Amino acid sequence: MTTKRKFIATIVAAGLASAFATPAALAQSGKIKVGLMIPATGTFAALGTAIENGFKLHVAEQGGRLAGREIEYVKVDDESDPSKATDNVNKLIKRDNVDVIVGTVHSGVAMAMAKAAKDSGTLLIIPNAGADTITGPMCAPNIFRSSFSNWQSAYAMGEVVAKQGKKTAVTITWKYAAGDEMVAAFKEGFEKTGGKVVKTLSLPFPNVEFQALLTEIASTKPDAVFTFFAGAGAVKFVNDYAGAGLKKAIPLYGPGFLTDGTLEAQGENAQGLLTTLHYADGLNTPRDNAFRAAYNKAYKIQPDVYAVQGYDAAQLLGIGLKAVNGDMSKKDALYAAMKAARIDSPRGAFTLSRANNPVQDIYLRQVVGKENKVQNVAVKALADPARGCKM
Ligand code: BEZ
């Protein structure tokens, strides 16, 4: 064959090969569409921004690609509103045809997303919402979490408060899945270790009219108060608790959402508060220091737990994609690689449980100035019990 003929034959062969290539093979060269469903408005808006920042930071560190595939974002503001959640997630799945959904913050919204992900078989990575149900009865091979379960973050605090010699506690939270589950988990840890929850108080999400409930706490006079609030609600609660003169009278405890990303606005009112969480300031590991420097350089602020969870959601997706050379049609291999992943997180390395939820150290932290300073590891390698998960 002449050189010219050889050249033409090669072109024809290449053309035929691409004409008969499987969709999967073709897909590997296209962009991966990430549907980011997070709050951009409302009580949890700042949490959504930190998650997005963290996710995008990891992708940027990989040159804007995961496993060689460019990442494209489609965003939906879920407003932390469960009544709009099904419509919102279906926009991403059915209208935008995303390859993976990343979201969200609010447990009630996340439960609707998990149902849609299960029904459609779309990969879902949850970078915050702790709803126990999602990695319990609703668990599924295509649903992963890079954050925590509500049980994990509050159970540890129950043990800590009881070990501090507190005998009675009042709980106060928003009345929705996250609040209910965190209070139940705190009660489990506290009562197993010798304490007694004497009163449970709540108000609807996202209400912040705390005065009547604070008066009830003052008259009940427990040894301790356990609370779950986050974002703008946490700022208002910590400030109102101190304003009502309760801070000096009855120690306040909670999962670290109470003081993460909020210290600027809580100032003096938060000083000394003890919280438990899977991230802390002052870990001073090379991994965390590098992450914090990179985050600070990119966004000119210090990262919080939400930023870490977003960053790790991207790491988890990257590990899965790498195992299948970017071919998302190889679902079994993709999910198997994600399940077996060891995530080199700024919080400390973690693995996933059989329900695809992080198995991780829970730190005891104390507010000192603008930091949630690590005190010690309250519970080592804590795994959510994954009650009801049949996977
Ligand atoms: C939740 O709804 O699961 C949640 C929201 C904010 C912080 C932590 C948990």
Residues whose N, C-alpha, C, O or C-beta is under 5 A from the ligand:
A	BS01	BEZ	V105 H106 S107 A129 G130 A131 A178 A230 F257
